[in-house]
């Protein structure tokens, strides 16, 4: 129980950090040259399977400036997010989102969370 409580607290800290970093990134995108923006949709498979896990993950994406969850498959197999700037390789965005958000959510929602890096 203590491990899960600590993992939840760590997740909140990580989410707050991601919101701050994303806010700064959006400011740079908005104030920078418009031709360098590469917005788009990114689909990602989910390890999150419960209503709580998927809801928290989807809302965490939406809370992060510059991204929004636009679709969740009914079987929770994948979700689609839109990003104001997907960068050069959408796979980098996918991998980072799963590693930073989803894997940390699973650490506090599951009795046996996945190992670090396993949420890719």
WOFEN-V885859 format. One record per residue. N is the residue number from 0. RES is the residue in one small letter. NEAR is the number of other ideal C-beta (glycine too) atoms within 12 Angstrom. D_LAST is the distance of its C-alpha to the last C-alpha in Angstrom with 2 decimals. Layout:
N_RES_NEAR_D_LAST + N_RES_NEAR_D_LAST
//
This chain:
0_x_9_25.80 + 1_x_9_26.04 + 2_x_15_22.51 + 3_x_20_21.20 + 4_x_13_23.65 + 5_x_15_22.57 + 6_x_23_18.86 + 7_x_24_20.08 + 8_x_17_22.19 + 9_x_21_19.47 + 10_x_29_17.32 + 11_x_21_20.49 + 12_x_17_20.97 + 13_x_25_17.49 + 14_x_29_18.03 + 15_x_17_21.50 + 16_x_18_20.38 + 17_x_27_17.92 + 18_x_24_20.84 + 19_x_17_23.16 + 20_x_20_21.06 + 21_x_31_20.46 + 22_x_20_24.17 + 23_x_17_25.13 + 24_x_26_22.96 + 25_x_22_24.61 + 26_x_16_27.98 + 27_x_18_27.50 + 28_x_25_26.50 + 29_x_17_29.48 + 30_x_12_31.92 + 31_x_14_30.82 + 32_x_11_31.72 + 33_x_12_30.78 + 34_x_8_30.32 + 35_x_16_27.17 + 36_x_20_25.29 + 37_x_21_22.77 + 38_x_21_21.91 + 39_x_22_20.04 + 40_x_22_17.92 + 41_x_33_14.19 + 42_x_25_12.89 + 43_x_39_9.48 + 44_x_23_8.88 + 45_x_35_9.25 + 46_x_31_8.89 + 47_x_39_11.84 + 48_x_23_14.93 + 49_x_16_18.00 + 50_x_14_20.07 + 51_x_18_19.65 + 52_x_31_15.84 + 53_x_31_15.62 + 54_x_22_18.68 + 55_x_28_17.63 + 56_x_40_14.27 + 57_x_32_16.30 + 58_x_23_19.09 + 59_x_33_17.12 + 60_x_40_16.01 + 61_x_25_19.67 + 62_x_24_21.07 + 63_x_34_19.41 + 64_x_23_21.99 + 65_x_32_21.28 + 66_x_40_18.75 + 67_x_23_19.55 + 68_x_32_18.11 + 69_x_20_20.33 + 70_x_21_19.38 + 71_x_27_17.80 + 72_x_19_18.25 + 73_x_10_20.89 + 74_x_11_18.97 + 75_x_23_15.91 + 76_x_17_13.92 + 77_x_27_12.73 + 78_x_37_14.04 + 79_x_25_15.47 + 80_x_37_16.00 + 81_x_23_18.59 + 82_x_34_18.49 + 83_x_29_21.75 + 84_x_29_20.31 + 85_x_28_17.16 + 86_x_23_18.15 + 87_x_11_18.52 + 88_x_13_15.11 + 89_x_23_13.39 + 90_x_17_10.09 + 91_x_20_10.42 + 92_x_33_11.08 + 93_x_31_8.25 + 94_x_21_5.68 + 95_x_29_8.38 + 96_x_41_9.07 + 97_x_34_6.06 + 98_x_27_6.34 + 99_x_33_10.06 + 100_x_42_11.04 + 101_x_43_9.24 + 102_x_33_8.47 + 103_x_36_12.06 + 104_x_39_13.50 + 105_x_33_12.53 + 106_x_33_14.20 + 107_x_29_17.43 + 108_x_27_17.52 + 109_x_25_17.07 + 110_x_12_19.46 + 111_x_11_16.93 + 112_x_25_13.63 + 113_x_23_10.48 + 114_x_14_10.60 + 115_x_14_9.33 + 116_x_13_6.11 + 117_x_16_5.52 + 118_x_29_3.81 + 119_x_20_0.00
//
